Amino acid sequence: MSYGKGCVRVLYKIAVLGGLDTVLGFKALGLDIYPVSDSDEARSAFRRITQPDENYAVVYVEERISQALSAEIAKYSDKVTPAIILIPGRDGSQGLGLTALHDAVKRAIGADIL
């Protein structure tokens, strides 16, 4: 594939933020993992991950951790990258990911189709 003169090809990455038990399996898939044990670690890691020079296209955040990051996550709700996706932890879903998806579809389409 050829790119024009002056064009820069950016390789985007995927990050997973959550408890060690939740994120460890994603390492085998080649994703960057950020295991955290409390909300302060989570905030620090999330801020690092979402820096523009980190080039993350997708950031998966464990639902349990997302509650402490709600204000930070909200800043990215209308941005293309990084896409913040909530995932269930090892204890199962709290329904936050489904609610976030429902809200995103409603915003994008302008109506509640779900």
N, CA, C and O of each residue as an XYZ file, in Angstrom:
456
protein
N       0.838     -1.162      0.000
C       0.000      0.000      0.000
C       0.889      1.232      0.000
O       1.867      1.293      0.745
N       0.564      2.196     -0.814
C       1.369      3.394     -0.945
C       0.657      4.584     -0.308
O      -0.554      4.751     -0.453
N       1.416      5.393      0.388
C       0.889      6.604      0.991
C       1.554      7.792      0.327
O       2.721      7.725     -0.058
N       0.815      8.873      0.195
C       1.337     10.067     -0.449
C       2.464     10.691      0.357
O       2.650     10.392      1.536
N       3.206     11.563     -0.304
C       4.323     12.232      0.344
C       3.817     13.033      1.549
O       2.841     13.776      1.450
N       4.487     12.870      2.665
C       4.110     13.593      3.870
C       3.041     12.914      4.702
O       2.741     13.368      5.806
N       2.462     11.845      4.200
C       1.440     11.126      4.968
C       2.116     10.241      6.008
O       3.138      9.607      5.747
N       1.530     10.218      7.163
C       2.054      9.399      8.245
C       1.030      8.334      8.589
O      -0.148      8.635      8.781
N       1.467      7.123      8.665
C       0.577      6.014      9.007
C       0.685      5.775     10.506
O       1.767      5.504     11.027
N      -0.444      5.878     11.191
C      -0.475      5.697     12.634
C      -0.992      4.297     12.939
O      -2.033      3.878     12.431
N      -0.251      3.585     13.771
C      -0.701      2.275     14.211
C      -1.369      2.436     15.570
O      -0.731      2.811     16.553
N      -2.646      2.149     15.604
C      -3.390      2.286     16.842
C      -3.285      1.024     17.688
O      -3.078     -0.076     17.175
N      -3.433      1.210     18.990
C      -3.325      0.103     19.933
C      -4.636     -0.049     20.692
O      -5.525      0.798     20.613
N      -4.731     -1.152     21.428
C      -5.890     -1.427     22.275
C      -5.389     -1.671     23.694
O      -4.433     -2.414     23.913
N      -6.060     -1.024     24.661
C      -5.686     -1.175     26.070
C      -6.845     -1.781     26.847
O      -8.010     -1.616     26.487
N      -6.501     -2.488     27.922
C      -7.507     -3.054     28.823
C      -7.131     -2.629     30.235
O      -6.018     -2.883     30.694
N      -8.073     -1.977     30.923
C      -7.849     -1.444     32.259
C      -8.823     -2.112     33.228
O     -10.036     -2.088     33.017
N      -8.286     -2.702     34.282
C      -9.153     -3.345     35.267
C      -8.342     -4.137     36.269
O      -7.118     -4.025     36.331
N      -9.037     -4.931     37.044
C      -8.366     -5.784     38.008
C      -7.511     -6.828     37.309
O      -7.778     -7.193     36.164
N      -6.493     -7.301     37.990
C      -5.552     -8.265     37.396
C      -6.271     -9.498     36.855
O      -5.957     -9.958     35.757
N      -7.219    -10.032     37.598
C      -7.945    -11.225     37.149
C      -8.717    -10.977     35.856
O      -8.903    -11.894     35.056
N      -9.160     -9.758     35.656
C      -9.922     -9.419     34.451
C      -9.025     -9.189     33.251
O      -9.334     -9.655     32.154
N      -7.918     -8.481     33.434
C      -7.109     -8.060     32.290
C      -6.078     -9.079     31.827
O      -5.646     -9.040     30.675
N      -5.682     -9.977     32.694
C      -4.577    -10.888     32.382
C      -4.794    -11.696     31.106
O      -3.860    -11.854     30.320
N      -5.979    -12.202     30.886
C      -6.262    -12.994     29.692
C      -6.102    -12.215     28.394
O      -5.810    -12.802     27.352
N      -6.288    -10.907     28.445
C      -6.158    -10.073     27.252
C      -4.707     -9.946     26.797
O      -4.442     -9.657     25.631
N      -3.784    -10.161     27.705
C      -2.353    -10.102     27.366
C      -2.021    -11.169     26.316
O      -1.226    -10.927     25.408
N      -2.629    -12.336     26.445
C      -2.399    -13.430     25.491
C      -2.877    -13.070     24.082
O      -2.416    -13.643     23.095
N      -3.801    -12.120     24.001
C      -4.301    -11.674     22.700
C      -3.458    -10.551     22.106
O      -3.732    -10.074     21.005
N      -2.430    -10.132     22.843
C      -1.545     -9.088     22.354
C      -1.986     -7.679     22.705
O      -1.434     -6.711     22.182
N      -2.973     -7.547     23.584
C      -3.429     -6.220     23.980
C      -2.577     -5.702     25.131
O      -1.999     -6.481     25.889
N      -2.507     -4.388     25.254
C      -1.777     -3.777     26.365
C      -2.679     -3.811     27.589
O      -3.821     -3.354     27.531
N      -2.181     -4.347     28.692
C      -3.003     -4.437     29.893
C      -2.504     -3.480     30.963
O      -1.309     -3.211     31.085
N      -3.456     -2.979     31.730
C      -3.170     -2.075     32.837
C      -3.921     -2.575     34.066
O      -5.043     -2.142     34.330
N      -3.301     -3.490     34.821
C      -3.955     -3.984     36.030
C      -3.900     -2.931     37.135
O      -2.842     -2.365     37.413
N      -5.039     -2.677     37.755
C      -5.116     -1.704     38.841
C      -5.878     -2.326     40.002
O      -6.711     -3.213     39.814
N      -5.578     -1.846     41.207
C      -6.239     -2.414     42.379
C      -7.115     -1.415     43.123
O      -7.892     -1.809     43.993
N      -7.004     -0.122     42.795
C      -7.872      0.851     43.454
C      -8.166      2.018     42.515
O      -7.601      2.102     41.424
N      -9.049      2.913     42.942
C      -9.492      3.997     42.068
C      -8.384      4.999     41.751
O      -8.376      5.573     40.662
N      -7.451      5.221     42.672
C      -6.343      6.148     42.390
C      -5.446      5.599     41.283
O      -5.067      6.330     40.369
N      -5.109      4.314     41.365
C      -4.314      3.680     40.296
C      -5.077      3.733     38.980
O      -4.491      3.984     37.927
N      -6.377      3.497     39.041
C      -7.201      3.495     37.833
C      -7.201      4.869     37.168
O      -7.043      4.968     35.951
N      -7.376      5.922     37.952
C      -7.365      7.280     37.409
C      -6.021      7.606     36.757
O      -5.967      8.154     35.656
N      -4.956      7.265     37.447
C      -3.618      7.532     36.919
C      -3.375      6.784     35.609
O      -2.882      7.364     34.641
N      -3.720      5.504     35.582
C      -3.531      4.696     34.371
C      -4.417      5.201     33.238
O      -3.971      5.269     32.092
N      -5.664      5.555     33.539
C      -6.587      6.031     32.511
C      -6.071      7.325     31.885
O      -6.126      7.493     30.667
N      -5.576      8.224     32.706
C      -5.036      9.491     32.184
C      -3.824      9.242     31.292
O      -3.649      9.907     30.271
N      -2.995      8.289     31.679
C      -1.812      7.938     30.873
C      -2.242      7.324     29.537
O      -1.724      7.693     28.483
N      -3.179      6.399     29.588
C      -3.651      5.698     28.389
C      -4.289      6.664     27.392
O      -4.120      6.503     26.183
N      -5.010      7.654     27.880
C      -5.770      8.537     26.996
C      -4.974      9.743     26.498
O      -5.539     10.624     25.851
N      -3.692      9.796     26.784
C      -2.850     10.853     26.214
C      -2.789     10.658     24.699
O      -2.622      9.529     24.238
N      -2.920     11.725     23.921
C      -2.932     11.598     22.457
C      -1.733     10.852     21.877
O      -1.883     10.128     20.893
N      -0.559     11.012     22.458
C       0.627     10.366     21.907
C       0.680      8.865     22.202
O       1.566      8.176     21.698
N      -0.238      8.353     22.997
C      -0.278      6.914     23.268
C      -0.915      6.125     22.129
O      -0.659      4.927     22.004
N      -1.734      6.760     21.297
C      -2.344      6.151     20.104
C      -3.224      4.940     20.400
O      -3.171      3.944     19.679
N      -4.028      5.020     21.450
C      -4.990      3.949     21.708
C      -6.285      4.263     20.984
O      -6.866      5.331     21.176
N      -6.737      3.341     20.156
C      -8.007      3.503     19.454
C      -9.154      3.018     20.314
O     -10.256      3.565     20.260
N      -8.895      1.984     21.113
C      -9.919      1.394     21.975
C      -9.332      1.177     23.364
O      -8.214      0.685     23.518
N     -10.113      1.557     24.367
C      -9.735      1.295     25.753
C     -10.893      0.544     26.397
O     -11.983      1.088     26.571
N     -10.643     -0.701     26.744
C     -11.633     -1.491     27.474
C     -11.434     -1.218     28.959
O     -10.313     -1.295     29.463
N     -12.521     -0.900     29.659
C     -12.456     -0.596     31.084
C     -13.423     -1.518     31.813
O     -14.598     -1.607     31.459
N     -12.924     -2.194     32.822
C     -13.775     -3.073     33.632
C     -14.872     -2.236     34.289
O     -14.607     -1.155     34.815
N     -16.096     -2.741     34.256
C     -17.241     -2.014     34.805
C     -17.002     -1.550     36.239
O     -17.322     -0.412     36.584
N     -16.451     -2.409     37.061
C     -16.219     -2.073     38.470
C     -15.317     -0.847     38.589
O     -15.549      0.015     39.437
N     -14.307     -0.768     37.757
C     -13.365      0.356     37.761
C     -14.008      1.606     37.160
O     -13.697      2.722     37.575
N     -14.890      1.427     36.202
C     -15.475      2.556     35.476
C     -16.272      3.485     36.385
O     -16.393      4.676     36.098
N     -16.803      2.967     37.451
C     -17.585      3.806     38.362
C     -16.727      4.922     38.947
O     -17.204      6.044     39.116
N     -15.474      4.628     39.254
C     -14.568      5.639     39.805
C     -14.062      6.593     38.726
O     -13.531      7.659     39.038
N     -14.225      6.215     37.459
C     -13.713      7.009     36.338
C     -14.819      7.684     35.544
O     -14.570      8.179     34.445
N     -16.018      7.715     36.069
C     -17.168      8.187     35.282
C     -16.956      9.584     34.694
O     -17.312      9.821     33.539
N     -16.390     10.504     35.458
C     -16.162     11.864     34.931
C     -15.136     11.853     33.802
O     -15.318     12.528     32.789
N     -14.060     11.089     33.975
C     -13.028     11.019     32.940
C     -13.549     10.331     31.679
O     -13.262     10.765     30.563
N     -14.311      9.264     31.863
C     -14.865      8.527     30.727
C     -15.847      9.397     29.947
O     -15.891      9.341     28.719
N     -16.629     10.196     30.659
C     -17.627     11.060     30.005
C     -16.987     12.030     29.015
O     -17.627     12.415     28.037
N     -15.752     12.429     29.246
C     -15.056     13.355     28.352
C     -14.854     12.757     26.963
O     -14.661     13.493     25.996
N     -14.896     11.443     26.855
C     -14.623     10.767     25.584
C     -15.883     10.244     24.904
O     -15.794      9.563     23.883
N     -17.048     10.551     25.454
C     -18.285      9.998     24.905
C     -18.584     10.461     23.483
O     -19.232      9.739     22.726
N     -18.124     11.651     23.109
C     -18.383     12.163     21.765
C     -17.152     12.162     20.870
O     -17.189     12.696     19.761
N     -16.072     11.570     21.340
C     -14.842     11.535     20.552
C     -14.713     10.197     19.825
O     -15.232      9.175     20.274
N     -14.020     10.228     18.713
C     -13.829      9.012     17.931
C     -12.800      8.096     18.599
O     -13.026      6.895     18.749
N     -11.679      8.675     18.993
C     -10.658      7.881     19.669
C     -10.215      8.584     20.932
O     -10.148      9.813     20.959
N      -9.923      7.865     21.939
C     -10.142      6.428     22.014
C     -11.610      6.114     22.328
O     -12.284      6.856     23.043
N     -12.075      5.014     21.782
C     -13.410      4.525     22.123
C     -13.291      3.821     23.468
O     -12.476      2.912     23.625
N     -14.095      4.233     24.431
C     -14.065      3.643     25.761
C     -15.205      2.629     25.836
O     -16.376      2.990     25.723
N     -14.854      1.367     26.027
C     -15.825      0.286     26.059
C     -15.795     -0.365     27.439
O     -14.740     -0.798     27.903
N     -16.947     -0.432     28.089
C     -17.023     -1.069     29.405
C     -17.220     -2.565     29.237
O     -18.038     -3.014     28.434
N     -16.460     -3.325     30.003
C     -16.543     -4.782     29.940
C     -16.810     -5.332     31.346
O     -16.409     -4.724     32.338
N     -17.484     -6.477     31.426
C     -17.710     -7.076     32.747
C     -16.413     -7.612     33.333
O     -15.488     -7.979     32.609
N     -16.369     -7.647     34.640
C     -15.223     -8.222     35.338
C     -15.420     -9.707     35.545
O     -16.364    -10.296     35.018
N     -14.544    -10.302     36.299
C     -14.625    -11.749     36.493
C     -15.850    -12.147     37.316
O     -16.267    -13.304     37.281
N     -16.437    -11.191     38.062
C     -17.631    -11.472     38.850
C     -18.915    -11.329     38.049
O     -20.005    -11.518     38.590
N     -18.804    -11.000     36.775
C     -19.978    -10.862     35.920
C     -20.330     -9.412     35.666
O     -19.689     -8.496     36.183
N     -21.346     -9.225     34.871
C     -21.750     -7.888     34.452
C     -22.574     -7.179     35.516
O     -23.377     -7.788     36.223
N     -22.351     -5.877     35.605
C     -23.169     -5.022     36.465
C     -24.195     -4.266     35.627
O     -24.980     -3.479     36.155
N     -24.182     -4.510     34.313
C     -25.128     -3.858     33.415
C     -24.683     -2.487     32.938
O     -25.392     -1.853     32.156
N     -23.538     -2.016     33.384
C     -23.078     -0.677     33.013
C     -22.682     -0.595     31.545
O     -22.945      0.409     30.884
N     -22.050     -1.647     31.035
C     -21.642     -1.669     29.633
C     -22.837     -1.618     28.699
O     -22.826     -0.892     27.705
N     -23.864     -2.385     29.017
C     -25.070     -2.403     28.198
C     -25.782     -1.054     28.249
O     -26.290     -0.581     27.233
N     -25.819     -0.445     29.408
C     -26.427      0.879     29.546
C     -25.661      1.913     28.731
O     -26.267      2.749     28.062
N     -24.339      1.860     28.784
C     -23.513      2.795     28.013
C     -23.731      2.602     26.518
O     -23.829      3.577     25.773
N     -23.806      1.357     26.078
C     -24.056      1.075     24.656
C     -25.424      1.607     24.246
O     -25.566      2.223     23.189
N     -26.411      1.372     25.067
C     -27.772      1.848     24.810
C     -27.784      3.371     24.659
O     -28.403      3.899     23.736
N     -27.108      4.070     25.556
C     -27.049      5.534     25.498
C     -26.324      6.019     24.247
O     -26.731      7.010     23.640
N     -25.250      5.326     23.856
C     -24.498      5.715     22.660
C     -25.334      5.548     21.400
O     -25.301      6.404     20.516
N     -26.077      4.461     21.311
C     -26.945      4.232     20.148
C     -28.030      5.300     20.098
O     -28.348      5.820     19.029
N     -28.591      5.621     21.243
C     -29.639      6.641     21.316
C     -29.105      8.002     20.867
O     -29.784      8.722     20.135
N     -27.887      8.359     21.303
C     -27.265      9.625     20.881
C     -26.976      9.638     19.392
O     -27.210     10.641     18.718
N     -26.463      8.517     18.874
C     -26.059      8.457     17.465
C     -27.265      8.515     16.528
O     -27.211      9.161     15.482
N     -28.341      7.849     16.900
C     -29.495      7.750     16.013
C     -30.530      8.826     16.309
O     -31.285      9.233     15.426
N     -30.560      9.277     17.541
C     -31.529     10.296     17.913
C     -32.845      9.733     18.417
O     -33.788     10.473     18.698
N     -32.895      8.421     18.525
C     -34.105      7.775     19.025
C     -33.732      6.491     19.747
O     -32.673      5.913     19.503
N     -34.597      6.059     20.622
C     -34.355      4.820     21.362
C     -34.883      3.645     20.540
O     -36.085      3.380     20.523
N     -33.973      2.943     19.858
C     -34.388      1.822     19.020
C     -34.195      0.478     19.715
O     -34.597     -0.562     19.194
N     -33.578      0.508     20.892
C     -33.346     -0.732     21.626
C     -34.436     -0.901     22.633
O     -34.447     -1.885     23.373
